[in-house]
Amino acid sequence: MYSPITPQSPPPLLPHHHHHIPSLLSSTAITRRSFLLYTSLSTLSPPRPNLDTTITDRVFLDFSICSNYLRPDRTLSDNFSTLCADSVPLGRLVLGLYGHLVPLTVSNFKTMCTSYSYKNTLVHKIFPGQFFLAGRQGRREKGEVKVPQDLTRNIESVDSKAFKLTHSGPGILSLCLSENDDEDDIKLDPEYRNVEFLITTGPGPCPQLDSKNIVFGVVLEGLDVVTSIASIPTYKPSDRIRQFNDLAEFLGDERAQNARTIWNKPLKTVYISDCGELKVAKPSLTPSLP
């Protein structure tokens, strides 16, 4: 018997979830924009410079405190040997130098140490929580540095590549350029060589020194000595004196600059009692940055 086939009803159409489509498209668009932005930034960002901070040389600086150096009855014939025979040792800094990165700066600093040109010279400025200065040029009887005549002219002081390292924390050794306070008549000498240096004392970095001074080494041993030097009290002018000084400078009074030379001077006589080079069996040591 004939039985007609009853056509089946087509399956119901699933509802179109139109509300999901904008969300999906939006997510895709954001991902694409992020990828394009990342790609463009990666292309535009300059590669980080490859800085060779291999320690090629080691030198030492011994620091002491002399209680008799500023005594009122001292005579012209007195010097560190006679005045500071009973000085109190603070300790030794061992400094690692980056001879591959800035060879001229390192060579000159080594020469200053091995020729004992830094010996019996003063730490003449201490900036609490930042750094201290040493190696100021001038008269030996005043505890200032006399530079050897054959010291090489340091052309790295005008080479932008020499200013790449930063003053990232305590114990950074740097050739002092922006903070240099040598007298103008000394700087104008054709034979002038900059040998003033600074060491950061921490506890934090000193970004104000970056790109202005040449980092060429680091303290390997003796950060406790750095801390001891940083804790020595210094001369701090009152706010009123600072205001008068600012006014005098604004009016062009040269005495304003002369007056500032004693600001941040340590109230105790801190000096480099000895210096020299430390010979090691393997001159190229593991790169070290604090």
C-alpha positions in Angstrom: 0.0 0.0 0.0 1.3 3.3 -1.0 2.3 5.5 1.9 3.3 9.0 1.0 6.5 10.2 2.5 5.9 13.1 4.8 8.6 15.7 4.4 10.5 16.4 7.5 10.5 19.9 8.8 13.9 21.6 8.4 15.8 22.0 11.7 15.2 25.3 13.4 17.7 28.0 12.6 19.9 28.8 15.4 19.7 32.4 16.5 22.5 34.7 15.4 24.2 36.1 18.5 24.9 39.4 16.9 25.9 40.9 20.3 29.1 38.7 20.4 30.4 39.8 17.0 31.4 43.4 18.0 33.1 42.1 21.1 35.2 39.6 19.0 36.1 42.3 16.4 37.0 44.7 19.1 39.3 42.2 20.8 40.9 41.4 17.4 41.4 45.1 16.7 43.0 45.8 20.1 45.4 42.8 19.6 46.4 44.0 16.2 47.0 47.6 17.4 49.1 46.4 20.3 51.2 44.2 18.0 51.7 47.0 15.6 52.6 49.4 18.4 55.1 46.9 19.9 56.7 46.3 16.5 57.1 50.0 15.8 58.6 50.6 19.3 61.0 47.7 18.9 62.1 49.1 15.6 62.6 52.7 16.8 64.2 51.9 20.2 68.0 52.1 19.8 70.0 49.0 20.9 71.6 49.2 24.3 75.3 50.0 24.1 77.6 47.2 24.8 79.8 48.5 27.6 82.8 46.5 28.6 83.1 46.9 32.3 85.8 44.3 32.7 88.1 45.2 35.6 91.6 45.4 34.1 93.5 47.0 37.0 93.2 47.5 40.7 94.6 50.3 42.8 94.2 51.2 46.5 93.7 54.4 48.4 94.3 54.6 52.2 92.3 57.2 54.1 93.1 58.7 57.5 92.0 61.6 59.7 94.6 64.1 60.9 93.7 66.0 64.0 96.6 68.4 63.9 96.5 69.7 60.4 94.5 72.8 61.1 96.1 73.7 64.4 96.6 77.5 64.8 100.3 77.3 65.7 101.4 75.4 62.5 104.3 77.0 60.6 105.2 77.2 56.9 107.6 74.3 57.3 104.9 72.0 58.6 103.5 69.4 56.2 101.5 66.1 56.4 104.6 64.2 57.5 105.1 66.4 60.6 101.5 67.3 61.4 99.9 64.0 60.8 102.4 61.5 62.2 99.7 60.4 64.7 96.8 60.3 62.3 93.9 57.9 62.8 93.5 55.4 59.9 90.0 55.1 58.4 90.8 52.1 56.2 91.6 51.1 52.6 89.6 51.3 49.4 90.4 48.8 46.7 89.2 50.1 43.3 88.6 48.1 40.2 89.2 50.1 37.0 87.5 49.7 33.5 90.6 49.8 31.3 88.8 48.6 28.2 86.0 51.1 28.4 88.0 54.3 29.1 91.7 53.4 28.8 93.1 57.0 29.0 91.2 57.9 32.1 92.2 54.6 33.8 95.9 55.1 32.7 96.1 58.6 34.1 94.4 57.5 37.4 96.9 54.6 37.8 99.8 57.0 37.1 98.5 59.4 39.8 98.4 56.5 42.2 101.7 54.9 41.3 103.6 58.2 41.3 102.1 58.9 44.8 100.6 62.2 43.5 97.4 61.6 45.4 99.3 60.7 48.6 98.9 63.3 51.4 96.1 65.2 49.6 92.8 66.1 51.0 89.2 64.9 50.6 88.1 68.5 50.2 84.3 68.2 49.8 81.7 65.8 51.2 78.1 66.0 50.0 76.1 63.9 52.5 74.1 61.1 50.9 75.7 61.7 47.5 79.5 61.7 47.0 82.8 63.0 48.1 85.5 64.9 46.1 89.3 64.4 46.2 92.3 65.2 43.9 91.9 69.0 43.8 94.9 70.6 42.1 97.0 73.4 43.7 99.7 73.6 46.3 101.1 70.5 48.0 101.5 72.4 51.3 97.7 72.9 51.3 97.0 69.3 50.8 96.3 69.7 47.1 97.5 67.7 44.1 100.6 68.4 42.0 100.2 66.6 38.6 103.2 64.8 37.0 104.5 66.7 34.0 104.3 63.7 31.7 100.7 62.9 32.3 98.8 62.2 29.1 96.1 64.7 27.9 92.8 62.9 28.4 90.8 63.3 25.2 88.0 61.0 26.6 86.7 64.0 28.4 85.2 65.2 25.1 84.1 61.8 23.8 80.4 61.1 24.3 81.1 57.4 24.5 82.9 57.8 27.7 79.8 59.1 29.5 77.6 56.1 29.1 77.8 54.5 32.5 75.6 55.9 35.3 76.2 56.7 39.0 73.8 53.9 40.0 74.7 53.5 43.6 77.4 53.7 46.3 81.0 53.0 45.4 81.1 54.4 41.9 84.5 56.0 40.9 84.2 58.9 38.5 86.4 61.5 36.9 85.0 64.8 38.2 84.1 67.2 35.4 80.8 68.9 36.2 81.6 69.2 39.9 85.3 70.1 39.4 86.3 73.0 41.5 89.9 73.6 40.5 90.8 77.3 40.4 90.2 79.0 37.0 93.9 80.1 36.6 94.9 76.4 37.0 92.3 75.3 34.4 93.5 77.9 31.9 97.1 76.5 32.0 97.8 74.8 28.6 99.4 71.9 30.6 96.3 71.4 32.8 95.2 67.8 33.3 92.0 67.0 35.1 92.7 64.5 37.9 90.0 65.4 40.4 87.7 62.4 41.1 84.6 61.6 43.1 83.2 58.5 44.8 79.5 58.1 45.4 78.6 57.3 49.0 75.0 56.2 48.6 72.6 55.1 49.8 70.9 55.8 46.4 72.0 56.7 42.9 73.2 60.2 41.8 71.4 60.8 38.5 72.5 64.5 38.5 76.0 63.3 37.8 75.1 61.1 34.8 76.3 62.2 31.3 78.5 64.9 32.9 81.2 62.8 34.6 83.2 59.8 33.4 82.6 56.6 35.4 85.8 54.5 35.2 85.8 52.2 38.2 84.1 50.8 41.2 84.9 50.1 44.9 85.7 46.4 45.2 86.6 46.5 48.9 86.1 49.1 51.6 82.5 50.4 51.3 82.5 50.7 55.0 85.4 53.3 54.6 83.2 55.2 52.1 80.4 55.2 54.7 82.8 56.5 57.4 83.9 59.4 55.2 80.4 60.2 54.2 79.4 60.5 57.9 82.0 63.1 58.7 80.3 66.5 59.5 80.7 69.3 57.0 80.3 73.1 57.0 76.7 74.0 56.1 75.9 77.7 55.7 72.7 78.9 57.2 69.7 79.8 55.0 70.4 83.5 55.6 74.0 83.2 54.4 72.8 81.3 51.3 70.4 84.1 50.5 73.0 86.8 50.9 75.4 84.7 48.7 72.7 84.3 46.0 72.1 88.1 46.0 75.8 88.8 45.8 76.2 86.4 42.9 73.2 88.0 41.2 74.9 91.4 41.6 78.1 90.1 40.1 80.2 90.1 43.3 83.1 87.7 42.8 83.3 87.1 46.5 80.2 85.0 46.3 82.0 82.3 44.5 85.0 82.5 46.9 82.7 82.2 49.9 81.1 79.0 48.5 84.5 77.2 48.4 84.1 76.3 52.1 80.6 75.0 51.7 80.5 71.2 52.3 84.1 71.1 53.5 84.6 68.4 56.1 85.1 69.7 59.6 87.8 67.0 60.1 90.9 66.7 58.0 90.4 63.6 55.9 93.2 62.8 53.5 94.7 60.0 51.3 97.6 58.7 53.4 98.8 56.2 50.8 98.1 54.9 47.4 99.4 52.5 44.7 98.6 49.7 42.4 97.7 46.1 43.4 99.2 43.5 41.1 97.0 40.5 40.4 97.9 37.2 38.7 95.0 37.6 36.3 94.6 41.2 35.3 91.2 40.7 33.6 88.7 40.1 36.3 85.0 39.4 36.1 83.0 42.4 35.2 81.6 44.0 38.3 79.0 46.7 38.8 77.1 47.4 42.0 
